Structure formats: C-alpha cells, structure tokens
C-alpha cells in the first residue's frame, strides 16, 4: 500500500579485525506476515492516515492522550513505510531522549551483523572472545544465553549503577561478580558491546555509526551524548543520576542511547523492511528473524499482535514494531516509570494506535 519508490539497497561493509566483510545483496523474503515497504522513510510531514488504511479519528485519540499528559515527549508512527504521526510536545523534533533499555536493539543488531560476517557464533562461549569472563556463574555462558535475556526486566544492581559511566570498571565488575539472571540491561549491554569491540577492534560508537546509523541515514542517535549537543538533551523527571552530564555523555550500551522518536521508529521500520535501511542494508532477512524476538510487554498495548517485538525503557521510552500491521512505533518521554500509572499510559497510547490499524 506504500506510495514510496522501491530502491535497491547498497551492500554494507564492516571492518572486522582488519578485513572488509560485505553483506549479501537484497533478496525477496516472506519472513514477515504482511508485504512491507522497501524504500526510504521520509520525515518532515505526515501522510493522510487513510492512505495507508488507518482510522484517522482513532489515531487522533492517541495524540490527544499524549497531549493530555502535559509532559515532554515525541511520538512517531510509521505505517507501510509512511510517516502517519510525527509529533513533539514541549520540545523540538530533534530533542534527544535517554532511552533506558530501549537502547538494547542497537547492540543486538551489531551482534547479529558479526554472526552474518562469520566472526561470531551464537553458541560460542563468551569466554572464547573474552577470556576473563569466567567463574562466578559465567562458565559455559554462550552469546545466545546473553541474547536470550534481552527481554529481562531485572533492575540493575547498585554495584552496576555506581560504575556504569566507567567502561573499564564496568567490565571488571562483570568479570569479578556473580552473573545474575535475568541479566540486567546494564550487564546485557556491556557484555555484548565488549564482544563487538574485541572482535572488530574498534570503539563501539564507531562500529554503531558505520554499521547501523549510516545505513539507516539517521543523525540524531548517539551512544554517549556529544558535549556540543548537551543543549538538546531532555532531562528525565525523578532521576538525578541520569540527568548528570557525566552519565549522559558516557557510553552505556544497554541503557544510554540518546535519540529522537523519529530515529527510533526508523530503526524498527528497517527491521520491518527485512533489514533494509534508507541508505543501505543493515541486516539480512534471516538475521532480522533471529533478532526480532516477540515481546509481550504490557506497555505495548493489549491489542498488540503475537508477533510484536521491541523494547520498553523503564516505562519512559518505548519502541516496537508490529509485522502483522506493518507498524513501526516510537514514543519517548521524560517520565521515568515509578509504578503502574506510567505503564498504563504507554499501553493506552499504543492501543489507540493499534485500534486505528484494525
């Protein structure tokens, strides 16, 4: 149903230990339930919801629900590759929100890219790449075991939080302390990001930029906020720790991506496109199928389909995709989840969008 022009995505190249490894060319796929959009996503306006089969009146109630909350937020919804909602409330469209655990898909994608390249295997033990990752419940833990905890809701231990802005100390804590299950977002992010760094021999921010953000053609996503963009960050209500400059500017891979709703929605649209971003391929279709694990998070709405996948960042920032409805959704806010009210709010907004799709 999309009116976008289909494009041929370029191959991407990842430098892994000094080698250039090109991904395969675009091929048709039937992995997703409904035919998807394969062209670039264009921001800067909203299409008529009726052109992509949405009920405009029901969709408007989602926007009204966000407005009634009177917080700082952005809401972006893409249907069949076309932007139907692109709104910002109390901020500019390029304001940057701390995503909390909604940061997870970025490092997950990088891991699956390395699997595609043949330099990482999911059933390998983490210690095969990181020899110090042993003892204290870590013996025999595989990369797949870590990825299998991506939907875990365990809160971070105080010892993790104290050192999360210091990469070396965070790794040392992981090496020395018992591994707890479900794995927290902080441990999840640092373990996978350290694997990426050890295999590619490049900083995680460089790999993320070249292998994910560039082919997505997004410019408002940052793992560690650049100092010159401090004025664009949105403070989180009720969290002095997250609002510290030292926290926002640190690379905290499982929690600390700063982004806009537009950029987060574009990431999920790429996954609906079987791995094709606006400026190139990010993942192969089989990798998308492996990475896009269905998620039954209540914040994604009661009307979500069984195939919905995504991440909930502390009932503050949420991103998900519904393959059956071809919806990519991002709702980022300044309200840190402290109880059932925040989750209920996110579910209510999501359900209004889902109801509009039928």
Secondary structure as UniProt FT lines:
FT   STRAND          13..16
FT   TURN            17..18
FT   STRAND          19..22
FT   HELIX           49..52
FT   HELIX           56..69
FT   STRAND          73..79
FT   TURN            80..81
FT   STRAND          82..89
FT   TURN            93..94
FT   STRAND          96..98
FT   HELIX           100..103
FT   HELIX           104..117
FT   TURN            122..123
FT   HELIX           126..128
FT   TURN            131..132
FT   TURN            136..137
FT   TURN            139..140
FT   HELIX           143..147
FT   TURN            148..151
FT   HELIX           158..163
FT   TURN            164..165
FT   HELIX           167..176
FT   HELIX           185..200
FT   HELIX           204..208
FT   HELIX           209..213
FT   HELIX           214..216
FT   STRAND          221..223
FT   HELIX           227..232
FT   HELIX           240..243
FT   HELIX           245..248
FT   TURN            253..255
FT   STRAND          257..259
FT   HELIX           261..272
FT   TURN            273..275
FT   STRAND          276..277
FT   TURN            278..279
FT   STRAND          280..281
FT   HELIX           285..291
FT   HELIX           298..300
FT   TURN            302..303
FT   TURN            306..307
FT   STRAND          309..313
FT   TURN            314..316
FT   STRAND          317..322
FT   TURN            323..326
FT   STRAND          327..333
FT   HELIX           340..357
//
